[in-house]
Amino acid sequence: MMRKLALIVVLLALGAAGWAVWDLYQPYRGFADRVMVEIAPGTSAPDIADLLVSRGVLAHRWPFLARYLVGRTRHRLKAGEYLFDRPLRPIDVLRRLNMGDVFLYSVVIPEGSDRFDIARILADRMAIDPADFLHRTEQASLITDLDPDAPSLEGYLFPDTYRFPRRVTADTVIATMLARFRHILQTRLRDDFTPDAASLHRVVTLASLVEKETPDPAERPIVAGVFTRRLEKGMLLQCDPTVVYAARLAHRDVGVIRVSDLNFDSPFNTYHHPGLPPGPIANPGESSLHAAFHPADGDELYFVSNNHGGHIFSSTLAGHQHNVAGYRREEAAARREASAHATAPARSVSPKKRTRSTRVGGSSKSVSPSQ
């Protein structure tokens, strides 16, 4: 009798083991479309299994747990946020948690973003405290080997598309962006870069001005050339974005730049102080960095917006003033047209005859440099 009982127990155990192995390799999906599962740090394996069952990722808990216990000396289930959007075998679910294949959020940092812009983006996308991010990016110690004169990390937080897990820290984001800058410098710009900290400081600062002045990659070497020649001649750079950045550092709001802004005493204000500002005013992309390494030759010393996304360049003050006058006439005409459209009475339109609306566009840009 005891032998029969023992045999029954053995057969049941083998049957259960066989069923468990079979279950581990059966795709399962108990959710409708997709489900996000967050596993908090320190969650036990049984609690993780229960969570996965409750969210419809697993049909049964114990085959998953049994397989985990077999290999737990080699692997641990990792905390994080996991996205499940298709049927998976429990063995594949286990592998994902062992590997820490967590869901990553895409974060786009546009070229020309400064630290304040990046803080806002990270607050929106990753819930990172903007004050904490700004405080940490004020510390330049992470780049002293590249630029010992850098007043902050501004200029070295490379603008790009990044992917971060939920609850990423400001330190991790900063380290990732700085690593990306170093990679770009050592690979795509390796023929330009020389291990000269003073030179790099100047190049990145100049590139940040170029980045903020024009969105057109074709214009960037020309703008870099204008600023380089003005520096050589001892002329004020009179770069409007430096005025805006000076205001941001002082927690002042700047909409339309006014005389009081141009006269604001800040070392970053290139209307008030000669030479380049003490450091970058934004984080330039690869194109602007390349332009700053290779400013275009020429004799242009001035430029003004053409009201169409580009600029008109000139080599004399008289020519520049002529271009400024044209810019202001076109801007005034655009304002009048916009005002006329805003105040014109609405007219009924026949169902058989439609009028085509006219879109008045083009944002005006302050003149820079003007002298």
ABEGO torsion letter per residue (X at the ends): XAAAAAAAAAAAAAAAAAAAAAAAABBBBABAABBBBBBBBGBBAAAAAAAAAAAGABABAAAAAAAAAAAAAABBBBBEBBBBABBBBAAAAAAAAAAGBBBBBBBBBBBGBBAAAAAAAAAAAAGBBAAAAAAAAABAAAAAAABAABABABGABBBBBBBBBBGBBAAAAAAAAAAAAAAAAAAAAAAABBBBAAAAAAAAAAAAAAAAABABAAAAAAAAAAAAAAAAAGBBAGBAAAAAAAAAAAGBBBBBBBAAAAABBBAABAAABBEBBABBABBBBAAAAAAAABBBBEABABBBBAGAGBBBBBABAAAAAAAAAAAAAAAAAAAAAAAAAAABBBBBBBAABBBBBBBBBEBBBBBOBAX
